[in-house]
Amino acid sequence: MHDFTDIAYLKNGPAFHQQVYDLLTRRQLLSGLSAFSPVFAGSIPIRVHTAGSDIDIICCFDNKALFIDNLGQLFQHYPGFALREITIREVPAVVANFTVDEQPVEVFGQAIPVKEQMAYRHLLIEAAILQQQGEDFRRQVISLKEQGYNTEAAFCHLLGISGDPFLELLKWKH
């Protein structure tokens, strides 16, 4: 399995991975956020993305106001820039959305170390499931996503897991 904290694996992947690597490095999307331990997560790294899937970057902040200021300085000039504060399972978060070279991007930050955030934990679990289940399973996940399922719900549906997909997937043991 890849070390998802280092995007070097994208350079040797399929064409879309190579394009995303180029975009991430050329536009310095991760390096600009280096103070916040950014990790490229979501559906693209594990190849279950669909048309219009965004580049998901997760971050950890100690100072929410500083993180918000940095997001504005780095990305407010991009089309569609919008920033909002939300709460997920009682934990405050900051989300910035914008478009870079026609590719949607979402930067998500919480005061939780990145490797402990749900998005990173899901990434590792989903990558392990895909490695175990194979290519046909990956195609089925994409098909369900094209029908409106989110990634976690698609995995749970195919694995016969009921309940809240975001929580239940974290319990998966291989």
C-alpha positions in Angstrom: 0.0 0.0 0.0 1.1 3.6 -0.7 2.4 6.0 1.8 -0.4 8.5 1.3 1.5 11.2 3.2 3.8 11.5 0.2 2.2 12.2 -3.2 5.2 10.7 -5.1 3.1 7.6 -5.8 0.9 9.7 -8.2 3.8 10.2 -10.6 3.8 6.5 -11.6 0.0 6.1 -11.5 -2.6 6.3 -14.2 -2.8 9.4 -16.4 -5.3 11.2 -14.1 -3.0 10.6 -11.1 -0.1 12.1 -13.0 -2.3 15.2 -13.9 -3.3 15.6 -10.2 0.4 15.3 -9.2 1.3 18.0 -11.7 -1.5 20.3 -10.5 -0.7 19.7 -6.8 3.0 20.5 -7.3 2.7 23.2 -10.0 0.1 25.2 -8.0 1.9 24.3 -4.7 -1.4 23.3 -3.1 0.3 21.1 -0.5 3.5 23.0 0.0 1.6 26.2 0.7 -0.2 24.4 3.5 2.9 22.7 4.9 2.5 24.3 8.4 -0.8 22.4 8.7 0.5 18.8 7.8 -1.5 18.6 4.6 -2.4 15.1 3.2 -4.1 14.4 -0.2 -7.0 12.2 0.7 -10.4 11.2 -0.6 -11.4 9.2 -3.6 -8.8 10.1 -6.1 -5.8 8.6 -4.4 -7.5 5.2 -4.3 -8.9 5.5 -7.8 -12.7 5.5 -6.9 -13.3 9.0 -8.1 -16.0 10.0 -10.6 -16.3 12.9 -13.0 -16.2 16.0 -10.9 -14.6 14.5 -7.8 -12.7 17.1 -6.0 -9.1 17.1 -4.8 -9.4 16.6 -1.1 -6.7 18.0 1.1 -6.9 17.4 4.9 -5.0 19.5 7.4 -4.5 19.9 11.1 -4.5 23.3 12.8 -3.6 24.5 16.3 -4.9 28.0 15.6 -8.2 28.1 13.6 -7.9 31.9 12.9 -4.4 31.4 11.5 -5.6 28.5 9.4 -8.5 30.6 8.0 -6.1 33.5 7.3 -3.7 31.2 5.4 -6.5 29.7 3.4 -7.6 33.1 2.3 -4.1 34.3 1.4 -3.3 31.1 -0.5 -6.5 30.4 -2.4 -9.0 33.3 -2.4 -7.9 34.3 -5.9 -9.1 31.0 -7.3 -12.5 30.8 -8.9 -15.4 29.8 -6.6 -13.4 30.3 -3.4 -15.7 29.8 -0.5 -14.8 29.3 3.1 -17.0 28.0 5.9 -16.8 26.8 9.5 -18.7 23.6 10.3 -19.0 21.1 13.1 -18.5 17.4 12.4 -19.4 15.0 15.3 -19.0 17.9 17.8 -15.5 18.9 16.4 -15.2 22.3 14.8 -13.8 22.2 11.2 -12.9 24.7 8.5 -13.6 23.9 4.8 -12.4 25.9 1.8 -13.6 25.1 -1.7 -12.3 26.5 -5.0 -11.3 25.5 -8.5 -7.8 25.2 -9.9 -7.4 24.7 -13.6 -11.0 23.5 -13.8 -10.4 20.9 -11.0 -12.5 21.3 -7.9 -10.5 21.4 -4.7 -11.6 21.1 -1.0 -9.3 21.9 1.8 -10.5 20.6 5.2 -8.9 21.3 8.6 -9.5 20.3 12.2 -7.6 20.6 15.4 -7.0 16.8 15.2 -3.8 15.3 13.9 -4.3 14.4 10.2 -3.6 10.7 10.8 -6.4 10.6 13.4 -9.0 12.3 11.2 -11.8 10.2 9.8 -10.9 11.1 6.2 -7.3 9.7 6.6 -8.5 6.6 8.5 -11.1 5.9 5.8 -8.5 6.3 3.1 -6.3 3.6 4.7 -9.2 1.3 5.3 -10.6 1.7 1.8 -7.2 1.2 0.3 -6.8 -2.0 2.2 -10.3 -3.2 1.2 -9.6 -2.4 -2.5 -6.3 -4.3 -2.3 -8.1 -7.3 -0.8 -11.3 -7.2 -3.0 -9.7 -6.3 -6.3 -10.5 -4.5 -9.5 -14.1 -5.6 -9.9 -15.0 -4.3 -6.4 -13.3 -1.0 -7.3 -15.5 -0.7 -10.4 -18.6 -1.5 -8.3 -17.7 1.3 -5.9 -17.4 3.7 -8.8 -20.7 2.5 -10.2 -22.5 3.1 -6.9 -20.9 6.5 -6.6 -22.2 7.4 -10.0 -25.7 6.4 -8.7 -25.3 8.9 -5.9 -23.7 7.0 -3.0 -20.8 8.7 -1.2 -17.6 6.7 -1.0 -18.1 5.3 2.5 -21.7 4.3 1.8 -20.7 2.6 -1.4 -18.1 0.5 0.4 -20.5 -0.4 3.2 -23.2 -1.3 0.8 -20.9 -3.7 -1.1 -19.5 -5.2 2.1 -23.0 -5.7 3.6 -22.3 -3.3 6.5 -25.3 -1.5 8.0 -25.5 1.6 10.1 -23.6 4.9 9.8 -21.1 4.3 7.0 -18.6 6.9 8.4 -18.5 5.1 11.8 -19.0 1.5 10.7 -16.2 1.6 8.1 -13.8 2.5 10.9 -14.6 -0.8 12.6 -13.7 -2.9 9.5 -11.0 -5.5 10.2 -9.4 -7.5 7.5 
